[in-house]
């Protein structure tokens, strides 16, 4: 497939984050950006975010209970 060069201006912190993430995945910046666009266009990202939101909604009580237990001082419930 023929490649086309694109240009974009982003803040340096975004550029550095993209470089690091691409390196973590073993991808070039171009391949990393192509993957992001493909995931976005296919709806994969939206489905993943929706699935995460449903998971949190279904299990929020478990997370709240665990957090509350961490904040309760030792012996506070020992009556």
C-alpha positions as CSV (number, residue, x, y, z in Angstrom):
1,X,0.0,0.0,0.0
2,X,1.3,3.4,-0.9
3,X,2.2,5.7,2.0
4,X,1.2,9.3,2.3
5,X,3.0,11.8,4.5
6,X,0.9,13.8,6.9
7,X,2.0,16.8,9.1
8,X,0.5,17.8,12.4
9,X,1.4,20.2,15.1
10,X,1.0,19.0,18.7
11,X,2.3,20.1,22.1
12,X,5.7,18.7,22.9
13,X,4.3,16.6,25.8
14,X,1.8,14.9,23.4
15,X,4.6,14.3,20.9
16,X,6.8,12.7,23.6
17,X,3.9,10.6,24.9
18,X,3.3,9.3,21.3
19,X,6.9,8.5,20.9
20,X,7.1,6.6,24.2
21,X,3.8,4.7,23.5
22,X,4.9,3.8,20.0
23,X,8.2,2.5,21.3
24,X,6.5,0.5,24.1
25,X,4.4,-1.2,21.4
26,X,7.4,-1.7,19.1
27,X,5.8,0.6,16.4
28,X,7.0,3.6,14.5
29,X,5.1,6.8,15.1
30,X,3.4,6.5,11.8
31,X,2.2,2.9,12.5
32,X,1.1,3.9,15.9
33,X,-1.0,6.8,14.6
34,X,-2.4,4.6,11.9
35,X,-3.5,2.1,14.5
36,X,-5.1,4.8,16.6
37,X,-7.1,6.1,13.6
38,X,-8.1,2.6,12.5
39,X,-9.3,1.8,16.0
40,X,-11.2,5.1,16.2
41,X,-12.8,4.7,12.8
42,X,-13.8,1.1,13.4
43,X,-15.5,2.0,16.7
44,X,-13.1,-0.2,18.7
45,X,-12.2,2.6,21.1
46,X,-15.8,3.6,21.7
47,X,-16.8,0.0,22.4
48,X,-13.8,-0.4,24.8
49,X,-14.8,2.8,26.7
50,X,-18.4,1.7,26.9
51,X,-17.4,-1.7,28.2
52,X,-15.2,-0.1,30.8
53,X,-18.1,2.2,31.9
54,X,-20.5,-0.8,32.1
55,X,-17.9,-2.7,34.2
56,X,-17.5,0.1,36.6
57,X,-21.2,0.7,36.9
58,X,-21.8,-3.0,37.6
59,X,-19.0,-3.3,40.2
60,X,-18.7,0.2,41.7
61,X,-20.0,-1.1,45.1
62,X,-17.0,-3.5,45.3
63,X,-14.5,-0.7,44.6
64,X,-16.3,1.6,47.1
65,X,-16.2,-1.1,49.8
66,X,-12.5,-1.8,49.2
67,X,-11.7,1.9,49.3
68,X,-13.7,2.4,52.5
69,X,-11.9,-0.5,54.1
70,X,-8.5,1.1,53.3
71,X,-9.7,4.3,54.9
72,X,-11.1,2.7,58.1
73,X,-8.7,2.9,61.0
74,X,-7.5,-0.4,62.4
75,X,-9.8,-1.6,65.2
76,X,-12.6,0.8,64.3
77,X,-15.0,-2.1,63.5
78,X,-13.9,-4.4,66.3
79,X,-16.9,-3.9,68.7
